[in-house]
Amino acid sequence: MSETITATEAQATKAIFRRLVPFLMLCYFIAYVDRVNVGFAALTMNRDLGFSSTVFGTGAGIFFLGYFIFEIPSNLAVARFGAGRWMMRIMLTWGIIAAAMAFVTGVKSFYAMRFALGLAEAGFFPGILFYLTLWFPNSYRGKIIGWFMAAIPISTIVGAPVSGLILGLDGTLGFRGWQWLYILEGLPAVILAILVPFVLTDSPERARWLSPNARTWLIARLAQERKEREAIEHFSIGKALVDPRVLLLSLVYFGAIACTFGLGFWLPQIIKGMGLTNTQTGFVTAIPYLFGMLGMLTIGRRSDRVGERRFHCAFGLVVGAAGLIASTLVTGHVATMVAFSVAAFGFLGSQPVFWAIPSSLLTGAAAAGGLALINAVGGLAGFLGPFVVGAIKDATGSYSWGMVAIAACAVVAAVIVVALGESRAATAPAAMSRQSV
């Protein structure tokens, strides 16, 4: 295929981008804030409720156990019922539970509510990844997934300072600052849930907001890609769930997530330990995520341009691991923040490229099931990472060995993704056209 794109392709991809991607980014922004704001709540909640580092790390991570249990059935429901209805259900329930976190009173209720939040949100992230495969050809996905996942660093860049300021409401109307944090950051999901069915069209065939020519081009292009992939190898749902490549990709994502959340949940407390106020902690915590967003956009764009996934993903994982290890060796607050910024650039930068690999391999309901399995297994690392860091902190009085432990997970993940090999379906379409979005 020519490296130039037609006017119809440019029109279609730009229209789809404008219609879907900003709204999906906003939804994921809110989801991520509600998932990780427990790290900021901990600045005062742990003291108020008497939580140790191990208790906090367990509660922060137990979210992912609920997520794991309901992940695959929830994502298959996206394929069956359509994104509009099912995503509305997910966002409505998680918003209510996220706000209700304000009323935890001890260890048992903390664990129970975090577990319930994971159950409620299960299927959202892989459901959106599956949804994007219904709208964007493979050659666009590294960059599009990068834009969508940029909501992760943006949620901290914006959410961290806001969370620090909300903690300043301590005592207002009789609520503690961490209670206000949960309430005010949980309610936006409920509001957005109402808009979901009106924005997320279930399939290109129903997209009356696309011109007839654009709609015809998109349907034909996606059908062609699906036919080409299935000619190489056809996956049923069952086969996708036991395919060795899918299982190995699950391990890769396990390593990446262990680091991402092992650092992310604890970073506010590490920075607060530098002697900063809650408000200052919020602004400083945002710094590494600025570099994380840069990593997502630059690594994803370059991966699309050269048509290569594995080594770009591995590069990000190794850089992230190096940043974590460096944070344990350097002295001084500035040098530590530089190391954390390098870690965020690598870990976050690897993720959009990673997700372009399985979304190129799987199609249809098999994609929904396979993506959900990978994300679910990775979610278990979301439990393990924070727990390990908290347990090691209680045992040693330092975060250093915890950072080394989760960095080792990233190195193993990098080795696996390089050794995995790349399917023809994953690479062949990657450089089919110069992109218009």
Stockholm file with secondary structure:
# STOCKHOLM 1.0

chainA/1-437         MSETITATEAQATKAIFRRLVPFLMLCYFIAYVDRVNVGFAALTMNRDLGFSSTVFGTGAGIFFLGYFIFEIPSNLAVARFGAGRWMMRIMLTWGIIAAAMAFVTGVKSFYAMRFALGLAEAGFFPGILFYLTLWFPNSYRGKIIGWFMAAIPISTIVGAPVSGLILGLDGTLGFRGWQWLYILEGLPAVILAILVPFVLTDSPERARWLSPNARTWLIARLAQERKEREAIEHFSIGKALVDPRVLLLSLVYFGAIACTFGLGFWLPQIIKGMGLTNTQTGFVTAIPYLFGMLGMLTIGRRSDRVGERRFHCAFGLVVGAAGLIASTLVTGHVATMVAFSVAAFGFLGSQPVFWAIPSSLLTGAAAAGGLALINAVGGLAGFLGPFVVGAIKDATGSYSWGMVAIAACAVVAAVIVVALGESRAATAPAAMSRQSV
#=GR chainA/1-437 SS CCSSCCHHHHHHHHHHHHHHHHHHHHHHHHHHHHHHTHHHHHHHHHHHHTCCHHHHHHHHHHHHHHHHHHHHHHHHHHHHHCHHHHHHHHHHHHHHHHHHGGGCCSHHHHHHHHHHHHHHHTTHHHHHHHHHHTTSCGGGHHHHHHHHHTHHHHHHHHHHHHHHHHGGGTTGGGCCHHHHHHHHHHHHHHHHHHHHHHHCCSCGGGCTTSCHHHHHHHHHHHHHHHHHHHHHCCCCHHHHHHCHHHHHHHHHHHHHHHHHHHHHTTHHHHHHTTTCCHHHHHHHHHHHHHHHHHHHHHHHHHHHHHTCCHHHHHHHHHHHHHHHHHHHHCCSHHHHHHHHHHHHHHHHHHHHHHHHHHHHHCCHHHHHHHHHHHHHHHHHHHHHHHHHHHHHHHHHSCSHHHHHHHHHHHHHHHHHHHHHCCCHHHHGGGGSSCCCC
#=GC SS_cons         CCSSCCHHHHHHHHHHHHHHHHHHHHHHHHHHHHHHTHHHHHHHHHHHHTCCHHHHHHHHHHHHHHHHHHHHHHHHHHHHHCHHHHHHHHHHHHHHHHHHGGGCCSHHHHHHHHHHHHHHHTTHHHHHHHHHHTTSCGGGHHHHHHHHHTHHHHHHHHHHHHHHHHGGGTTGGGCCHHHHHHHHHHHHHHHHHHHHHHHCCSCGGGCTTSCHHHHHHHHHHHHHHHHHHHHHCCCCHHHHHHCHHHHHHHHHHHHHHHHHHHHHTTHHHHHHTTTCCHHHHHHHHHHHHHHHHHHHHHHHHHHHHHTCCHHHHHHHHHHHHHHHHHHHHCCSHHHHHHHHHHHHHHHHHHHHHHHHHHHHHCCHHHHHHHHHHHHHHHHHHHHHHHHHHHHHHHHHSCSHHHHHHHHHHHHHHHHHHHHHCCCHHHHGGGGSSCCCC
//
